[in-house]
């Protein structure tokens, strides 16, 4: 009897991580979703892993919350 393909398990794992990040966004995101935390267009750094946007908001935080919206709209 064959098991589940490795690629299917990997896809399920990654999807589960995205789903968990979406649910836990308020606790794992480093800043608030619309909180201005830095200067405009700051590059990646220890404080802002993906940098900041044109208003000084952290891009990592915005991506985590954006994933939350995407997953809940899609389901």
C-alpha positions in Angstrom: 0.0 0.0 0.0 1.4 3.4 -1.0 1.3 6.3 1.3 0.5 9.9 0.6 3.0 11.6 -1.8 5.7 13.7 -0.2 4.7 16.7 -2.3 1.1 16.5 -1.0 2.4 16.4 2.6 4.7 19.3 1.9 1.8 21.3 0.4 -0.4 20.5 3.4 2.3 21.5 5.8 2.9 24.9 4.1 -0.8 25.6 3.8 -1.2 24.7 7.5 1.6 27.2 8.4 -0.2 30.0 6.4 -3.5 29.1 8.0 -1.9 29.2 11.5 -0.2 32.5 10.8 -3.5 33.9 9.6 -5.3 32.9 12.8 -2.5 33.9 15.1 -1.7 37.2 13.3 -2.5 39.5 16.2 0.0 37.6 18.4 2.8 36.8 15.9 2.9 40.1 13.9 5.6 42.4 15.3 3.5 45.5 15.0 -0.2 46.5 14.5 -1.6 46.3 11.0 -1.8 50.0 10.3 0.8 51.2 12.9 3.5 53.5 11.4 6.7 52.3 13.0 9.6 53.7 10.8 10.6 56.0 8.1 9.3 55.6 4.5 10.9 52.9 2.4 13.3 51.7 5.0 15.3 48.7 3.7 15.4 45.3 5.4 16.9 45.4 8.9 16.8 43.6 12.2 13.8 45.8 13.2 11.9 45.4 9.9 12.7 42.1 8.2 11.0 43.1 4.9 11.5 46.8 5.2 8.7 49.5 5.4 6.2 50.9 2.9 5.5 54.4 1.6 3.9 55.4 5.0 6.5 53.7 7.3 4.4 50.6 8.1 6.2 47.2 8.6 5.8 45.0 5.4 6.1 41.7 7.3 3.2 42.7 9.5 1.1 43.8 6.6 1.8 40.5 4.7 0.8 38.4 7.8 -2.5 40.3 8.1 -2.9 40.2 4.3 -2.7 36.5 4.4 -5.3 36.5 7.0 -7.7 38.4 4.8 -6.9 36.2 1.8 -7.4 32.9 3.6 -10.7 34.0 5.2 -12.1 35.4 1.9 -11.1 32.3 0.0 -12.8 29.9 2.4 
